[in-house]
């Protein structure tokens, strides 16, 4: 019993000893925690003060000093994931950006990566986009602009966002995306309104959406930044739309205040507008200014000048321009040669006219010109009696082969007949005559003569029957040449006599005597 009691007392004693130790440990821990808490509260109060100082310096745009305070705070808060630390890192990165430090992009990018869920990270993306834009890293900037949360932007920032995003795509030549971005901000009243309208209109102009571009450019006619450039785009658009009357209204005034580098361009549009309206005298005034202010002019413009002077009857100047176009075989070259030939005709230079007509006929870009040029070449060659008439004959025959159904085919045969007649090639002349569908009196008269001379050739070759047919054909054409009729009757009678047809020969001889009055 005594033993049990002693054991009981020992147990109670051990329990009290253990509880005492625990109590002492608890009091120690409590005191340490209190000390630490007191120290941390004091430190946190100091950190806030440091943060406020840094933020005040930042707001005063003293970014160098502000960054030192923010960095001190960052160093002090390492290991504590607090909002104060996040803010300090954010503003420290912004200080680098505003100071254009080399580590700006790295700091912002690190902040975004380390704190993706922070509201400040969303702002950092926007700041990164602006920074890259400012440093002209447009390709990178476009990617960050795509990541920007537009919901956090105020109205003024939205205008900036759309414009700068659009400009990044514009530089990348992604004009569809650029156009969409500029469209979003062109009607928001801000500092970016004018530039957005300009680039939006320019993109539509380059894509030939002229009416949309014209509306935009006209909005900028009184804009201080763009009023000096947009009238030139408006003029070009009006020209593309063939609104020549509006060009004439706008152009002369624009020409008066144009810088030397723009004078030729404006004068060209105004001059061509008058030209298209067939007001050639007015066109000459402006096109002359264009030529005088241009270092060189294109083949198309040389043609235009030549055509204008051709219409004005100044063939000498027209010849100079048409000759300067060169011998390139294209539609322009064919037209130039054709009009050059006409100028030479007016200048009474048929030799050069023939050459120009031949060159025009040798191209087939405009079939009507080819046909007419070939005929004119043949006619002039015939008139100039080249080789003698061989070239003309070849040209007429070429025309017949190329254009057998031409409305002018009979005219060609007439010339061919005359050419054969002059070369005394009566056989081929007669073949050509037989191909003429509508024979006028002039052709019938030629037929009378040629058939007679062809009959004489057959008589000389002792082909009396063939000769008789030809003499009959000659007599059937009509009473154009009485002397020729008498000669034809005589040789017809001779042919009959040679064939032994004495009775018929006598009858024709009598007709011959009556016709001649013998």
C-alpha positions as CSV (number, residue, x, y, z in Angstrom):
1,X,0.0,0.0,0.0
2,X,2.8,2.3,0.9
3,X,4.6,1.3,-2.2
4,X,1.7,2.1,-4.4
5,X,1.3,5.5,-2.8
6,X,5.0,6.2,-3.5
7,X,4.6,5.2,-7.1
8,X,1.6,7.5,-7.4
9,X,3.6,10.4,-6.0
10,X,6.4,9.7,-8.5
11,X,3.9,9.8,-11.4
12,X,2.5,13.1,-10.3
13,X,5.9,14.5,-9.9
14,X,7.0,13.5,-13.4
15,X,3.8,15.0,-14.9
16,X,4.4,18.3,-13.2
17,X,8.0,18.3,-14.3
18,X,7.0,17.6,-18.0
19,X,4.3,20.3,-17.9
20,X,6.7,22.7,-16.5
21,X,9.1,22.1,-19.2
22,X,6.4,22.6,-21.9
23,X,5.3,25.8,-20.2
24,X,8.8,27.2,-20.1
25,X,9.2,26.3,-23.9
26,X,5.8,27.9,-24.7
27,X,6.7,31.1,-22.9
28,X,10.1,31.2,-24.7
29,X,8.5,30.7,-28.1
30,X,5.8,33.4,-27.4
31,X,8.5,35.8,-26.4
32,X,10.6,35.1,-29.5
33,X,7.5,35.4,-31.8
34,X,6.5,38.7,-30.1
35,X,10.0,40.0,-30.7
36,X,10.0,38.8,-34.3
37,X,6.6,40.2,-35.0
38,X,7.5,43.5,-33.5
39,X,10.6,43.6,-35.6
40,X,8.7,42.6,-38.8
41,X,6.0,45.2,-38.1
42,X,8.7,47.8,-37.7
43,X,10.5,46.6,-40.9
44,X,7.2,46.6,-42.9
45,X,6.5,50.1,-41.8
46,X,9.9,51.1,-43.0
47,X,9.4,49.3,-46.3
48,X,6.1,51.1,-46.9
49,X,7.9,54.4,-46.2
50,X,10.6,53.4,-48.7
51,X,8.0,52.4,-51.2
52,X,6.1,55.7,-50.8
53,X,9.3,57.7,-51.2
54,X,10.2,55.7,-54.4
55,X,6.7,56.1,-55.8
56,X,6.7,59.9,-55.2
57,X,10.0,60.2,-57.0
58,X,8.6,58.1,-59.8
59,X,5.6,60.3,-60.2
60,X,7.9,63.3,-60.3
61,X,9.7,61.6,-63.2
62,X,12.9,61.3,-61.2
63,X,13.4,57.8,-62.4
64,X,17.0,57.3,-61.5
65,X,16.5,58.1,-57.9
66,X,13.2,56.3,-57.7
67,X,14.8,53.1,-59.1
68,X,17.4,53.2,-56.4
69,X,14.7,53.2,-53.7
70,X,12.7,50.5,-55.4
71,X,15.8,48.4,-55.7
72,X,16.6,48.8,-52.0
73,X,13.0,47.7,-51.3
74,X,13.4,44.7,-53.6
75,X,16.6,43.7,-51.9
76,X,15.0,44.0,-48.5
77,X,11.9,42.0,-49.4
78,X,13.7,39.1,-51.1
79,X,12.1,35.9,-49.9
80,X,8.8,37.5,-49.1
81,X,6.2,37.2,-51.8
82,X,4.2,40.4,-51.0
83,X,2.3,42.8,-53.1
84,X,4.8,45.5,-52.1
85,X,7.6,43.5,-53.7
86,X,5.6,42.9,-56.8
87,X,4.9,46.6,-57.1
88,X,8.5,47.5,-56.4
89,X,9.7,45.2,-59.2
90,X,7.1,46.6,-61.6
91,X,8.0,50.2,-61.0
92,X,11.7,49.5,-61.0
93,X,11.3,47.9,-64.5
94,X,9.4,50.9,-65.6
95,X,12.2,53.2,-64.4
96,X,14.5,51.3,-66.7
97,X,12.1,51.8,-69.5
98,X,11.7,55.5,-69.0
99,X,15.5,55.9,-68.6
100,X,16.1,53.8,-71.8
101,X,18.4,51.5,-70.0
102,X,19.8,48.5,-71.8
103,X,18.1,46.1,-69.5
104,X,14.6,47.6,-70.0
105,X,13.2,44.9,-72.2
106,X,14.8,42.2,-70.0
107,X,13.4,43.6,-66.7
108,X,9.8,44.0,-68.1
109,X,9.9,40.5,-69.7
110,X,11.2,39.0,-66.4
111,X,8.4,40.7,-64.5
112,X,5.7,39.5,-66.8
113,X,7.1,35.9,-66.6
114,X,7.5,35.9,-62.8
115,X,4.0,37.4,-62.1
116,X,1.7,36.3,-64.8
117,X,-1.4,36.5,-62.6
118,X,-0.7,40.0,-61.3
119,X,-2.7,42.9,-62.4
120,X,0.6,44.7,-62.8
121,X,1.6,42.0,-65.4
122,X,-1.2,43.1,-67.6
123,X,0.0,46.7,-67.4
124,X,3.6,45.5,-68.0
125,X,2.5,43.9,-71.3
126,X,1.1,47.3,-72.4
127,X,4.3,49.1,-71.3
128,X,6.4,46.5,-73.1
129,X,4.4,47.0,-76.3
130,X,4.9,50.8,-76.0
131,X,8.6,50.4,-75.3
132,X,9.2,48.2,-78.2
133,X,7.2,50.5,-80.5
134,X,9.2,53.5,-79.2
135,X,12.5,51.7,-79.9
136,X,11.2,50.8,-83.4
137,X,11.1,47.0,-82.7
138,X,7.8,46.8,-84.6
139,X,7.7,43.1,-85.2
140,X,8.2,42.3,-81.4
141,X,5.8,45.2,-80.5
142,X,3.0,43.8,-82.7
143,X,3.1,40.5,-80.7
144,X,2.8,42.4,-77.4
145,X,0.0,44.6,-78.7
146,X,-1.9,41.4,-79.5
147,X,-1.5,40.4,-75.8
148,X,-2.7,43.7,-74.4
149,X,-5.9,43.5,-72.3
150,X,-8.0,46.3,-74.0
151,X,-10.5,46.2,-71.1
152,X,-8.0,47.9,-68.8
153,X,-7.3,50.8,-71.2
154,X,-9.0,54.2,-71.0
155,X,-10.4,55.9,-74.1
156,X,-7.2,57.9,-74.8
157,X,-5.1,54.8,-74.4
158,X,-7.4,52.8,-76.8
159,X,-6.7,55.3,-79.5
160,X,-3.0,55.0,-79.0
161,X,-3.3,51.2,-78.8
162,X,-5.1,50.8,-82.1
163,X,-2.9,53.3,-83.9
164,X,0.4,51.9,-82.8
165,X,-0.7,48.4,-83.3
166,X,-1.8,49.3,-86.8
167,X,1.5,51.0,-87.5
168,X,3.4,48.0,-86.4
169,X,1.5,45.9,-88.9
170,X,1.9,48.6,-91.6
171,X,5.7,48.4,-91.2
172,X,5.4,44.6,-91.5
173,X,3.4,45.1,-94.7
174,X,0.5,43.2,-93.2
175,X,-1.9,45.8,-94.6
176,X,-5.1,43.9,-93.9
177,X,-4.5,43.8,-90.1
178,X,-3.1,47.4,-90.2
179,X,-6.2,48.6,-91.9
180,X,-8.5,47.0,-89.3
181,X,-6.5,48.7,-86.5
182,X,-6.5,52.1,-88.1
183,X,-10.2,51.7,-88.8
184,X,-10.8,51.3,-85.1
185,X,-9.2,54.6,-84.2
186,X,-9.8,56.8,-87.2
187,X,-13.1,58.0,-85.7
188,X,-11.9,58.3,-82.1
189,X,-11.1,62.0,-81.4
190,X,-7.5,62.0,-80.2
191,X,-4.0,62.9,-81.2
192,X,-3.9,59.8,-83.4
193,X,-7.0,60.5,-85.4
194,X,-5.3,62.3,-88.3
195,X,-2.4,59.8,-88.6
196,X,-4.9,56.9,-88.4
197,X,-7.1,58.4,-91.2
198,X,-4.0,59.0,-93.3
199,X,-2.6,55.5,-93.1
200,X,-6.1,53.9,-93.4
201,X,-6.6,56.0,-96.6
202,X,-3.2,55.2,-97.9
203,X,-3.7,51.5,-97.5
204,X,-7.0,51.7,-99.4
205,X,-5.3,53.8,-102.1
206,X,-2.6,51.2,-102.5
207,X,-5.2,48.5,-102.7
208,X,-7.1,50.5,-105.3
209,X,-10.1,51.1,-103.1
210,X,-10.2,54.6,-104.4
211,X,-13.5,55.8,-103.2
212,X,-12.8,54.8,-99.6
213,X,-9.3,56.4,-99.8
214,X,-10.8,59.6,-101.4
215,X,-13.2,60.0,-98.5
216,X,-10.4,59.7,-96.0
217,X,-8.0,62.0,-97.7
218,X,-10.6,64.7,-98.1
219,X,-11.1,64.6,-94.3
220,X,-7.4,65.7,-94.0
221,X,-7.5,68.6,-96.4
222,X,-7.4,71.1,-93.5
223,X,-5.3,69.0,-91.2
224,X,-2.1,70.8,-90.3
225,X,0.1,67.7,-90.6
226,X,-1.3,66.2,-93.8
227,X,-2.8,69.1,-95.8
228,X,0.4,69.5,-97.8
229,X,0.4,65.9,-99.0
230,X,-3.2,64.7,-99.4
231,X,-4.1,66.9,-102.4
232,X,-1.6,64.9,-104.5
233,X,-3.3,61.6,-103.5
234,X,-6.7,63.1,-104.3
235,X,-5.5,64.2,-107.7
236,X,-4.1,60.7,-108.4
237,X,-7.4,59.1,-107.3
238,X,-9.5,61.4,-109.5
239,X,-7.2,60.5,-112.4
240,X,-7.7,56.8,-111.7
241,X,-11.4,57.4,-111.6
242,X,-11.3,59.4,-114.9
243,X,-12.9,62.4,-113.2
244,X,-11.2,64.8,-115.6
245,X,-13.5,67.7,-114.9
246,X,-12.6,67.6,-111.1
247,X,-8.9,67.3,-112.0
248,X,-9.1,70.5,-114.0
249,X,-10.8,72.2,-111.1
250,X,-8.2,71.1,-108.5
251,X,-5.0,70.8,-110.5
252,X,-4.2,74.3,-111.7
253,X,-4.4,75.7,-108.2
254,X,-2.4,72.9,-106.8
255,X,0.3,73.4,-109.5
256,X,0.7,77.1,-108.4
257,X,1.7,76.1,-104.9
258,X,3.5,72.8,-105.7
259,X,7.2,72.4,-104.8
260,X,9.5,71.9,-107.8
261,X,9.6,68.1,-107.2
262,X,5.8,67.9,-107.6
263,X,5.3,70.2,-110.5
264,X,5.8,67.6,-113.2
265,X,3.4,65.2,-111.6
266,X,0.6,67.7,-111.2
267,X,1.1,69.2,-114.7
268,X,1.0,65.7,-116.2
269,X,-2.4,64.9,-114.6
270,X,-3.9,68.3,-115.6
271,X,-2.5,68.1,-119.1
272,X,-3.8,64.6,-119.6
273,X,-7.2,65.5,-118.3
274,X,-7.5,68.2,-120.9
275,X,-6.1,65.7,-123.5
276,X,-8.7,63.1,-122.6
277,X,-11.4,65.8,-123.0
278,X,-9.9,66.6,-126.5
279,X,-9.0,70.1,-125.4
280,X,-5.6,69.9,-127.0
281,X,-4.6,73.6,-126.8
282,X,-5.1,73.6,-123.0
283,X,-3.4,70.2,-122.8
284,X,-0.3,71.6,-124.6
285,X,0.2,74.3,-121.9
286,X,0.4,71.8,-119.0
287,X,2.1,68.9,-120.8
288,X,4.8,71.3,-121.9
289,X,5.3,72.2,-118.2
290,X,5.4,68.4,-117.5
291,X,8.1,67.8,-120.1
292,X,10.2,70.8,-119.0
293,X,10.2,69.7,-115.4
294,X,10.9,66.0,-116.0
295,X,14.4,64.5,-116.3
296,X,13.0,61.9,-118.7
297,X,9.6,60.9,-120.0
298,X,8.2,57.4,-120.8
299,X,7.4,56.0,-124.2
300,X,3.7,56.4,-123.3
301,X,4.1,60.1,-122.6
302,X,6.1,60.6,-125.8
303,X,3.2,59.0,-127.7
304,X,0.8,61.3,-125.8
305,X,2.8,64.4,-126.8
306,X,3.1,63.2,-130.4
307,X,-0.6,62.5,-130.6
308,X,-1.4,65.9,-129.2
309,X,0.8,67.8,-131.6
310,X,-0.6,65.7,-134.5
311,X,-4.1,66.8,-133.5
312,X,-2.9,70.4,-133.3
313,X,-1.4,70.1,-136.8
314,X,2.2,70.7,-135.5
315,X,3.5,67.8,-137.5
316,X,7.2,68.6,-137.1
317,X,7.0,68.3,-133.2
318,X,4.7,65.3,-133.6
319,X,7.3,63.6,-135.8
320,X,10.1,64.3,-133.2
321,X,8.1,62.6,-130.5
322,X,6.9,59.6,-132.6
323,X,10.4,59.0,-133.9
324,X,11.8,59.1,-130.3
325,X,9.5,56.2,-129.2
326,X,11.7,53.7,-130.9
327,X,11.1,50.6,-132.9
328,X,9.8,48.3,-130.2
329,X,7.2,45.9,-131.5
330,X,4.2,46.5,-129.3
331,X,0.8,48.2,-129.5
332,X,2.3,51.6,-128.7
333,X,4.9,51.2,-131.4
334,X,2.3,50.2,-134.0
335,X,0.2,53.2,-133.2
336,X,3.2,55.5,-133.2
337,X,4.4,54.3,-136.7
338,X,0.9,54.7,-138.1
339,X,0.5,58.3,-136.9
340,X,4.1,59.0,-137.9
341,X,3.3,58.0,-141.4
342,X,0.4,60.4,-141.5
343,X,2.6,63.2,-140.2
344,X,5.1,62.5,-143.0
345,X,2.3,62.6,-145.5
346,X,1.3,66.1,-144.2
347,X,4.9,67.1,-144.4
348,X,5.0,65.9,-148.0
349,X,7.6,63.2,-147.4
350,X,6.0,60.1,-149.0
351,X,9.2,58.0,-148.9
352,X,9.3,58.1,-145.1
353,X,5.6,57.8,-144.9
354,X,5.8,54.5,-146.9
355,X,8.4,53.1,-144.5
356,X,6.4,54.1,-141.4
357,X,3.2,52.6,-142.9
358,X,5.1,49.4,-143.7
359,X,6.4,49.2,-140.1
360,X,2.9,49.7,-138.7
361,X,1.5,47.0,-141.1
362,X,4.2,44.5,-140.0
363,X,2.6,44.4,-136.5
364,X,-0.8,42.9,-135.7
365,X,-1.7,44.4,-132.3
366,X,-4.5,46.4,-133.9
367,X,-5.8,44.6,-136.9
368,X,-7.6,47.7,-138.3
369,X,-4.3,49.6,-138.3
370,X,-2.4,46.7,-139.8
371,X,-4.9,46.5,-142.7
372,X,-5.1,50.2,-143.4
373,X,-1.3,50.7,-143.0
374,X,-0.6,47.9,-145.5
375,X,-3.0,49.4,-148.1
376,X,-1.5,52.9,-147.6
377,X,2.0,51.5,-148.0
378,X,1.0,49.7,-151.2
379,X,-0.6,52.8,-152.6
380,X,2.3,55.1,-151.8
381,X,4.7,52.6,-153.2
382,X,2.7,52.5,-156.4
383,X,2.6,56.3,-156.6
384,X,6.4,56.5,-156.1
385,X,6.9,53.8,-158.8
386,X,9.5,51.8,-156.9
387,X,11.3,49.0,-158.7
388,X,9.2,49.7,-161.1
389,X,5.9,48.7,-159.4
390,X,7.2,45.3,-158.2
391,X,7.1,46.3,-154.6
392,X,3.7,47.8,-155.0
393,X,2.4,44.7,-156.7
394,X,3.8,42.5,-153.9
395,X,2.2,44.8,-151.3
396,X,-1.2,44.7,-153.0
397,X,-1.0,40.9,-153.4
398,X,0.0,40.6,-149.7
399,X,-3.1,42.6,-148.8
400,X,-5.4,40.4,-150.9
401,X,-3.9,37.3,-149.2
402,X,-4.3,38.7,-145.7
403,X,-7.6,40.5,-146.1
404,X,-9.6,38.7,-148.8
405,X,-12.9,39.9,-147.3
406,X,-11.9,43.5,-146.7
407,X,-14.4,46.2,-147.6
408,X,-11.6,47.7,-149.6
409,X,-10.6,44.7,-151.6
410,X,-12.0,46.0,-154.9
411,X,-9.9,49.2,-154.4
412,X,-6.8,47.0,-154.0
413,X,-7.6,45.1,-157.2
414,X,-8.0,48.4,-159.1
415,X,-4.5,49.5,-158.0
416,X,-3.2,46.1,-158.8
417,X,-4.7,46.3,-162.3
418,X,-3.0,49.7,-162.8
419,X,0.3,48.3,-161.5
420,X,0.2,45.3,-163.8
421,X,-0.9,47.5,-166.7
422,X,2.0,49.9,-166.1
423,X,4.4,46.9,-166.1
424,X,2.6,45.5,-169.2
425,X,1.8,42.3,-167.4
426,X,-1.6,42.1,-169.0
427,X,-2.1,38.4,-168.1
428,X,-2.0,39.1,-164.3
429,X,-3.7,42.4,-164.7
430,X,-6.6,40.6,-166.4
431,X,-6.7,38.0,-163.6
432,X,-7.0,40.7,-161.1
433,X,-9.7,42.4,-163.0
434,X,-11.8,39.3,-163.1
435,X,-11.7,39.2,-159.3
436,X,-13.2,42.6,-158.9
437,X,-16.9,42.1,-157.8
438,X,-18.2,45.5,-158.5
439,X,-16.7,47.0,-161.6
440,X,-17.2,50.7,-162.1
441,X,-16.7,52.6,-165.3
442,X,-13.1,53.2,-164.6
443,X,-12.5,49.5,-164.2
444,X,-14.5,48.6,-167.3
445,X,-12.4,51.1,-169.3
446,X,-9.2,49.5,-167.9
447,X,-10.7,46.1,-168.7
448,X,-11.3,47.1,-172.4
449,X,-7.7,48.2,-172.8
450,X,-6.0,45.3,-171.0
451,X,-8.1,42.6,-172.6
452,X,-7.2,44.1,-176.0
453,X,-3.5,44.1,-175.3
454,X,-3.6,40.6,-173.8
455,X,-5.4,39.5,-177.0
456,X,-2.5,40.9,-179.1
457,X,-0.1,38.9,-177.0
458,X,-2.1,35.7,-177.7
459,X,-2.3,36.6,-181.4
460,X,1.5,37.0,-181.5
461,X,1.8,33.6,-179.9
462,X,-0.5,32.3,-182.7
463,X,-3.2,31.4,-180.2
464,X,-5.9,32.8,-182.4
465,X,-8.9,31.3,-180.6
466,X,-7.7,32.7,-177.2
467,X,-7.1,36.0,-178.9
468,X,-10.6,36.1,-180.3
469,X,-12.1,35.5,-176.8
470,X,-10.0,38.4,-175.4
471,X,-11.0,40.8,-178.3
472,X,-14.7,39.9,-177.6
473,X,-14.2,40.6,-173.9
474,X,-12.7,44.0,-174.7
475,X,-15.5,44.9,-177.0
476,X,-18.1,43.9,-174.4
477,X,-16.9,46.4,-171.9
478,X,-18.5,49.5,-173.6
479,X,-17.7,52.4,-175.8
480,X,-14.9,54.1,-173.7
481,X,-12.1,54.3,-176.3
482,X,-13.3,54.5,-180.0
483,X,-9.8,54.0,-181.4
484,X,-9.3,50.9,-179.2
485,X,-12.6,49.5,-180.5
486,X,-11.5,49.9,-184.1
487,X,-8.2,48.3,-183.4
488,X,-9.9,45.5,-181.6
489,X,-12.2,44.9,-184.6
490,X,-9.3,44.7,-187.0
491,X,-7.4,42.2,-185.0
492,X,-10.5,40.1,-184.4
493,X,-11.0,40.0,-188.1
494,X,-7.4,39.0,-188.6
495,X,-7.7,36.2,-186.0
496,X,-10.8,34.8,-187.8
497,X,-9.0,34.9,-191.1
498,X,-6.1,33.0,-189.6
499,X,-8.5,30.4,-188.4
500,X,-10.1,30.1,-191.8
501,X,-13.3,31.7,-190.8
502,X,-13.4,33.8,-193.9
503,X,-17.0,34.7,-194.0
504,X,-17.1,35.8,-190.3
505,X,-13.7,37.6,-190.9
506,X,-15.3,39.6,-193.8
507,X,-18.2,40.6,-191.6
508,X,-15.9,41.9,-188.9
509,X,-13.7,43.7,-191.5
510,X,-16.8,45.5,-192.8
511,X,-17.7,46.4,-189.2
512,X,-14.1,47.8,-188.8
513,X,-14.5,49.9,-192.0
514,X,-17.8,51.3,-190.8
515,X,-16.4,52.1,-187.3
516,X,-13.4,53.9,-188.8
517,X,-15.3,55.6,-191.6
518,X,-13.2,54.1,-194.3
